[in-house]
Amino acid sequence: MKLANVNGRAVLVTGADRGIDVAIASCGRYGPDPAAIYADWDGFRAWAAEGPTGPENVFARADLRSPSPSPRQIFAVGLNYDQHAAEAGFEPPNALPPTFTKFVSALTGPDAEVVLPAGGEVDWEVELVVVIGQVAQFVAEDDAWDQVAGVTIGQDLSERVSQLAGPTPQFSLGKSFANFAPVGPWLITPDELSDRDDLMLGCSVDGETVQHGRTGDLIYPVSRLIADLSEIVTFLPGDLIFTGTPSGVGFARSPQRFLQPGQHLVSWIEGIGEMRQTFLAST
């Protein structure tokens, strides 16, 4: 199943640019607000499995919003690929990787315009994003995927100057400027993927590939992240987990390289689709 947020309405995607409005097809049982669907994800998925019918509506890419538009918690995980940890100058974590938040005000849809903060150095980090579908705490690793509504694509855009400013780093602030958490283009349920634990992902800047990896190389795969995090936090329906980025980020290059006004960033994950951001100068 593909579930999209089209201008604030939940849509079951049936083609590249078309889908069935959930509220209309379910006679108001589910939707139109996509966020409300996660509160009864099991019921919604059972209803969707029945093959609901209804008129197919065409939508434009510009109409797509984050498939989970109002998560109460956004978790972001650092240093979760060996080569990325190495390029950042760290040993790979042998315990739960560094975990921080991207504030909800940074969340946006898949094809956003992003204003570059004045004096900043903005970097790209393509990531698999997990959308939680259950209230979950103390989850066994073998049961972790059962807590997942689906997965999508995210960019953990990072302004490195404010992120790394002393006396201690400000990870959450440096990664939470407006539109610094683009997510989309839609949610894909894990059963739709060829291998939910091993997907190709990457991103390009103006057509040049700058990151390329596989989620099979995650140090802490999705199931272990959920299990270990749930020992500390309670997951809530609609929460997001940015699972980490592969190597190839700009600050680790020599010379360093950061996003510039007018550039276009395209991010993709196998079996899910792609996102596109355009960067604007601060006024």
C-alpha positions as CSV (number, residue, x, y, z in Angstrom):
1,M,0.0,0.0,0.0
2,K,1.1,3.5,-0.8
3,L,-0.5,6.3,1.4
4,A,0.0,9.9,0.3
5,N,-0.9,13.2,1.9
6,V,-2.4,15.3,-0.9
7,N,-3.0,18.8,0.3
8,G,-4.0,17.5,3.7
9,R,-6.1,14.6,2.5
10,A,-5.2,11.0,2.8
11,V,-5.0,9.2,-0.6
12,L,-4.4,5.6,-1.5
13,V,-2.0,5.9,-4.4
14,T,-2.9,3.8,-7.4
15,G,-0.6,5.3,-10.0
16,A,2.3,7.7,-10.3
17,D,0.0,10.7,-10.1
18,R,-3.4,9.4,-9.1
19,G,-5.2,7.8,-6.2
20,I,-8.4,7.2,-4.2
21,D,-9.5,9.7,-1.6
22,V,-9.7,7.7,1.7
23,A,-12.4,9.7,3.4
24,I,-14.7,9.4,0.3
25,A,-14.0,5.7,-0.2
26,S,-14.4,4.8,3.5
27,C,-17.6,7.0,3.8
28,G,-15.9,9.0,6.5
29,R,-14.6,6.1,8.6
30,Y,-11.0,7.1,7.9
31,G,-9.5,10.5,6.9
32,P,-9.5,13.0,5.5
33,D,-6.7,14.0,7.9
34,P,-3.7,11.7,7.3
35,A,-2.5,12.2,10.9
36,A,-5.7,10.7,12.4
37,I,-5.3,7.4,10.4
38,Y,-2.2,6.4,12.5
39,A,-4.3,6.3,15.7
40,D,-6.1,3.2,14.2
41,W,-3.5,1.9,11.9
42,D,-4.4,-1.8,12.2
43,G,-8.0,-1.0,11.4
44,F,-7.1,1.2,8.5
45,R,-4.7,-1.4,7.0
46,A,-7.4,-4.1,7.3
47,W,-9.9,-1.8,5.5
48,A,-7.4,-1.0,2.8
49,A,-6.6,-4.7,2.3
50,E,-10.2,-5.2,1.3
51,G,-9.5,-3.3,-1.9
52,P,-11.6,-0.1,-1.5
53,T,-13.0,1.5,-4.6
54,G,-13.8,5.0,-5.6
55,P,-13.1,7.6,-8.2
56,E,-9.4,8.0,-9.0
57,N,-8.2,11.6,-8.7
58,V,-5.1,13.0,-10.4
59,F,-2.7,15.0,-8.2
60,A,0.4,17.0,-8.9
61,R,3.8,16.5,-7.2
62,A,3.4,20.0,-5.8
63,D,0.3,18.8,-3.9
64,L,2.2,16.2,-1.9
65,R,2.8,16.8,1.8
66,S,4.6,14.7,4.5
67,P,2.7,11.4,4.8
68,S,2.8,11.8,8.6
69,P,2.1,15.5,8.9
70,S,2.1,16.1,12.6
71,P,4.2,13.5,14.4
72,R,4.5,14.1,18.1
73,Q,8.1,12.9,18.1
74,I,10.8,12.9,15.4
75,F,13.9,10.9,16.2
76,A,17.1,11.2,14.2
77,V,20.0,8.8,14.5
78,G,23.7,9.6,13.8
79,L,26.7,7.6,12.8
80,N,24.6,4.5,11.8
81,Y,26.7,3.5,8.8
82,D,30.4,2.4,9.2
83,Q,31.7,4.6,6.3
84,H,29.8,7.7,7.5
85,A,31.2,7.3,11.0
86,A,34.7,7.0,9.5
87,E,34.3,10.1,7.3
88,A,33.1,12.0,10.4
89,G,36.1,11.0,12.4
90,F,34.4,8.6,14.8
91,E,34.5,4.9,15.6
92,P,31.4,3.1,14.7
93,P,29.1,3.0,17.7
94,N,29.0,-0.3,19.7
95,A,25.9,0.8,21.6
96,L,22.8,2.8,20.6
97,P,24.0,5.4,18.1
98,P,23.8,9.1,18.9
99,T,20.1,10.1,18.9
100,F,18.6,13.6,18.7
101,T,15.5,15.3,17.4
102,K,14.5,17.3,14.5
103,F,11.8,19.7,15.7
104,V,8.4,19.3,14.1
105,S,8.4,22.9,12.8
106,A,11.2,21.7,10.3
107,L,8.9,19.1,8.8
108,T,7.7,19.6,5.2
109,G,6.7,17.7,2.1
110,P,8.9,16.0,-0.5
111,D,9.4,18.8,-3.0
112,A,10.1,21.9,-0.8
113,E,12.0,25.0,-1.4
114,V,14.5,25.6,1.4
115,V,16.0,29.0,2.3
116,L,19.7,28.7,3.2
117,P,20.4,30.5,6.5
118,A,22.6,33.5,6.2
119,G,26.2,32.6,7.0
120,G,25.4,28.9,7.3
121,E,26.9,25.8,5.7
122,V,24.0,23.5,4.8
123,D,24.7,19.8,4.1
124,W,22.7,16.9,2.7
125,E,21.9,13.6,4.5
126,V,19.6,11.2,2.7
127,E,17.9,8.7,5.1
128,L,15.3,6.0,5.3
129,V,12.5,7.3,7.5
130,V,10.3,4.9,9.6
131,V,6.7,5.9,10.4
132,I,5.5,4.3,13.6
133,G,2.0,2.8,13.6
134,Q,1.5,1.8,17.3
135,V,1.9,2.9,20.8
136,A,5.1,1.0,21.6
137,Q,7.4,0.5,24.6
138,F,9.8,-2.3,25.5
139,V,9.6,-3.8,22.1
140,A,11.4,-7.1,21.4
141,E,13.6,-6.9,18.3
142,D,11.7,-9.7,16.6
143,D,8.5,-7.7,17.0
144,A,9.9,-4.4,16.0
145,W,8.6,-4.3,12.4
146,D,5.1,-5.0,13.7
147,Q,5.2,-1.5,15.2
148,V,5.9,0.1,11.8
149,A,3.1,1.6,9.6
150,G,5.5,2.1,6.7
151,V,8.7,3.8,5.5
152,T,9.5,6.8,3.4
153,I,12.4,9.1,2.4
154,G,13.8,11.9,4.4
155,Q,16.6,14.5,4.1
156,D,18.3,15.3,7.4
157,L,19.4,18.7,6.2
158,S,22.0,20.1,8.5
159,E,23.4,23.6,9.0
160,R,26.9,22.7,10.2
161,V,27.9,26.1,11.7
162,S,25.1,26.2,14.3
163,Q,25.1,22.4,14.7
164,L,28.8,22.3,15.8
165,A,29.0,25.6,17.7
166,G,30.4,25.3,21.2
167,P,30.6,24.9,24.1
168,T,28.5,21.8,23.2
169,P,27.1,20.8,19.8
170,Q,23.5,21.9,19.0
171,F,22.5,19.0,16.8
172,S,18.7,19.5,17.1
173,L,18.9,23.2,16.4
174,G,21.3,22.9,13.5
175,K,19.0,20.4,11.9
176,S,15.7,22.2,12.5
177,F,15.6,25.3,10.4
178,A,12.4,25.8,8.3
179,N,11.9,22.9,5.8
180,F,15.0,21.1,7.0
181,A,13.0,17.9,7.4
182,P,11.5,17.1,4.0
183,V,9.7,13.7,4.0
184,G,7.9,11.8,1.3
185,P,6.7,11.4,-1.3
186,W,4.4,8.9,0.4
187,L,4.4,6.0,2.9
188,I,5.1,2.5,1.6
189,T,4.1,-0.5,3.7
190,P,7.0,-2.9,4.2
191,D,5.2,-5.7,2.4
192,E,5.5,-3.7,-0.8
193,L,9.3,-3.8,-0.7
194,S,11.6,-6.5,-2.2
195,D,13.6,-6.5,1.1
196,R,12.6,-4.1,3.8
197,D,16.1,-4.4,5.4
198,D,18.2,-3.8,2.3
199,L,17.2,-0.9,0.0
200,M,19.4,1.2,-2.2
201,L,19.4,4.9,-1.3
202,G,21.2,8.0,-2.5
203,C,21.0,11.6,-3.5
204,S,22.4,14.0,-6.1
205,V,23.2,17.7,-6.3
206,D,22.5,19.2,-9.8
207,G,22.6,15.7,-11.3
208,E,25.9,14.7,-9.6
209,T,25.5,11.7,-7.3
210,V,26.9,12.6,-3.9
211,Q,25.6,9.7,-1.7
212,H,25.0,6.1,-2.6
213,G,24.5,3.2,-0.2
214,R,22.2,0.4,1.0
215,T,20.1,0.3,4.2
216,G,21.5,-3.3,4.6
217,D,24.7,-1.6,5.8
218,L,23.0,0.1,8.8
219,I,24.9,-0.7,12.0
220,Y,21.7,-0.6,13.9
221,P,18.9,-1.9,11.5
222,V,15.4,-0.7,11.9
223,S,14.4,-3.5,14.2
224,R,17.2,-3.0,16.6
225,L,16.8,0.8,16.6
226,I,13.1,0.4,17.6
227,A,13.8,-2.2,20.2
228,D,16.6,-0.2,21.9
229,L,15.0,3.2,21.7
230,S,11.8,1.7,23.1
231,E,13.7,0.8,26.3
232,I,13.8,4.5,26.9
233,V,11.0,6.3,25.1
234,T,7.4,5.4,24.3
235,F,6.7,5.5,20.5
236,L,3.4,7.1,19.5
237,P,1.4,6.6,16.3
238,G,2.8,8.8,13.5
239,D,6.2,9.3,15.0
240,L,9.1,9.4,12.6
241,I,12.6,7.9,12.9
242,F,15.4,9.2,10.6
243,T,17.5,6.1,10.6
244,G,20.9,7.5,9.6
245,T,22.8,8.5,6.5
246,P,25.5,6.8,4.4
247,S,28.8,8.3,3.5
248,G,29.3,11.2,1.1
249,V,28.1,14.2,3.1
250,G,29.6,17.6,2.2
251,F,31.4,18.5,5.5
252,A,33.5,15.4,5.3
253,R,34.8,16.1,1.8
254,S,38.1,17.8,1.0
255,P,37.5,20.6,0.3
256,Q,34.2,20.8,2.1
257,R,31.2,21.3,0.0
258,F,27.8,22.8,1.0
259,L,24.5,23.5,-0.8
260,Q,24.3,26.8,-2.7
261,P,21.4,29.0,-3.8
262,G,19.8,27.7,-7.0
263,Q,21.0,24.1,-6.6
264,H,18.7,21.2,-6.8
265,L,18.9,18.1,-4.5
266,V,17.2,14.9,-5.5
267,S,17.0,12.0,-3.0
268,W,15.8,8.5,-3.8
269,I,15.2,5.1,-2.1
270,E,14.6,1.9,-4.0
271,G,11.0,0.9,-4.1
272,I,9.8,4.2,-2.6
273,G,10.5,7.0,-5.0
274,E,12.3,10.3,-4.9
275,M,12.2,13.8,-3.3
276,R,13.4,17.1,-4.7
277,Q,14.5,20.3,-3.0
278,T,15.5,23.6,-4.4
279,F,17.6,26.0,-2.4
280,L,17.1,29.7,-2.1
281,A,19.3,32.5,-0.8
282,S,18.4,34.2,2.5
283,T,16.9,37.6,1.9
